[in-house]
Amino acid sequence: MTDALPYRMYLLAHDDAARGPWDRRRTGFLVRAAVLVELALRGHLVPGDDGAVRTAGSGSTGDPVLDEVLREAAGRPQGWKALVRRHRERTLRAVEDRLAALGSITVEERGGPFARRRVTVSDPAAVRALTARAAAVLHATGPAAEADAADAALVVLSAAGHVPSVAPRHDTRAHRARIDALTGRLGALAPGLEKAVRGLRTTMIAAQGGMGGS
């Protein structure tokens, strides 16, 4: 299993009973946002003076999913929120395909009028460990600045989507101050990225009403 954020986010959102993400629409948003955070942490995406996202550095990240989104960002100037909303189902499928290629999951395609993918995790113990690590960051009492930046991002995204394995609604309410502090860590990468993540829940609700991009 790769440690890149979109793959870890996908596995946190996996539901054994559902044979896939517990909520595919929301997981698409969360995985897409995780790609942007990963690219920002690696220094490949930076804020421009006009608030638009800019690419930095050169060459491949070595990961096909990250590289695809990086190419998108290198086109016309866009804001962080716009990049979160774009092509999220395509990115979600690409993450699934990559995890399958790495042997972390198996994907079974089901045809018919209600075609869907059925996903099985190859190493449930590894996913449980990943979940426990994220939950520990959420419930920790130390300063948010002491949390690993990638782990903090996973908790924040999980809270935005109310991912059941990490941040169900009652935990999100109980640890609101902790989540707010962890979200603030994203501001050091890009204020626009922090704002986009803080508004992610509203963005997902809007998409459910048919207002989101695909």
N, C-alpha and C positions, 0 to 999 in steps of 0.2 A: 504494500500500500504506500502510495506517495504521501508525503506530508504537506503538499501544497493545499492551501485553504479550500478551494472548491471541492476537492475530493473528500476532505475531512467533513466539510459542511454537508455534502450529499449523504455520507454514511451516518452522520448524526440524525439526519432527517429520515433515514430508512425505517420502515415499519415491517417487521416480519410477517404480521398477519395480513397486511395489505400487499405484500410481495412487491414493495417499491416504496417511494416516498409517501409519508403519511398524508401529504397534501401536495400533489404534483405542481399545481399553479404556484403556491407559495414557495415551494422548494426551487422552482425556476428563478424566482426573484433572489432568493438567498444565495444560491450558487452563483448567479451572475454577479451579485455584489461581492461575493467572496473572491471572484476572479479579479475584480478591480482592486480590492484591498491587497491581494497578493502581489499584483503588479506594482502598486504603490509602495509596498514594503520593500520590494526588490529595486525600487528606484526607476522603474520603466515608465510610470505614469506620474506626472507632477502637475500642480496647478499653474495655469498661465496667469498673466497679469490681468486678463479680462475675465477670469473665472472659469474659462474653458479648460478642458483637460488637454495636456500636452504630453507627447511621448519624449522619452529621454534615453540616451545611450543608443547602442546599435546592436544588431545581431539578434539571434534567436534566444529565447529563454530556455530552450531545450524541451519545452512542453507544448504539444500541439494545441491544446485548448487555450492556454495563455497567449500563445502566438497569434491565434485567430482573433482574439479580442484586441490584442495590441495592434493588429493591422487595421481593425475597425477604428480604433482611437486615433490612428495616424492619418485618417482621412479628414473630412471636414471637421472644423472645431465643434465640439459638443460639450455639454455640461455633464457632471457626474450622474445626475438623476436620469438624463436621457440615455446614458450608456447602461445604466442599470436596467432600464425598461426595454432596451432593444434586444431582439433575437434571443430572449431568455430560454425559450423552449429548445431552440437549436443548441444553445450552450449546454442546457441540461442533458440533452441526448449525447452531446459530445463527451461530457463528463462520464456518463454511463458507459459509453463505448471505450473510453480510455481505461476506466476501472476494470472493465471486462477484459481488455487486452493485457492488463497487468495481473489478472487473475484474482482481483479482489472481490469481484462479483461475477455471477453468471446471469445472462440476460436471455429470456425466452420471449420470442415475438409471437403474439397471438393475433391472428387475422380476424376477418369478419367485420360486421358493421360497427362494432365497438372495439376496434383494434387497440391493443395496449401492450405494454411490456411488463413481463413478470420478472422480478429481480430477486436473486438469492445471494446473500452475503456469504463469502467463502470462509471467513474467519470471524465468527460471532464474538469470540473472546476479545479480539483486537478492537472491535467496535464497542464492546462494553467498557474496555479500558479507555477508549477515546471519550466516551460519554462521561465516565467517572472523572476524567481529567477536566472536562469542560465544567461539570457540575461543581468541582472543587474550586475552580476559579470564581464561579458565581457566588458560592457560599463563603469564600475566604473573607476574613475580617481585616486583613492588612491593606495598605494603600493600593489603590488601583494601579499606580505607577510601577509597582513591583511585579505585576502580572506580565507574563510574556505577551508581546504585542499581538502575535497571531492568535494565541489562546483567547485574549481579550476580545478580538474581533469575532471569533466563533461564538462566544457567549452573547455578545451584542446582537449578532445576526439571529441567533437562536431565540433570543428574547423578542426581537422584532416580529418573528414569525410564530411565536409561542410553540416552538418545537417541543413536543411532549417529553422527549427523552432528557432534555436539558432544562428547558425553561417553560413549563406549563404556566397557565395564566396565574394561578395562585402564587407561584414562585416569582413571577415577574412583578406582581403587585408588592409582594413582601420585600423584594430586593431592588426596588425602584432606584434608590439612591446609588447603590452599587453599580447597577446597569448604566445609570447616567454618567458616573465617573469613568467607567470603562469605555463608554462611547466617546468621551472627551479625548481619549488617547488618539482617536482617528484625526482629530484636529491638527495634531503635529505633522501628519502626513499631508493633509489637504483640508482646509476648512470646508470646501464644497463637498468633499467625500463624507465628512462628519454630518453635514446638513442632510445629504441624501440618505444616509443610513438612519438618521433620526426621523426622517419622514417616510421611511420604508413601509411602515404599517399602513399609513394613509394611502400610499401608492398602491399597495396590494389591494386595499379595499376598493379603490377607484377602478382597478383592473377587473375586479369581480363584477363591477357594474358595466363592463364593456368599454371603459375609458382608457385602458392600458394598451400599450403597443404589444406586438407579438414577437 
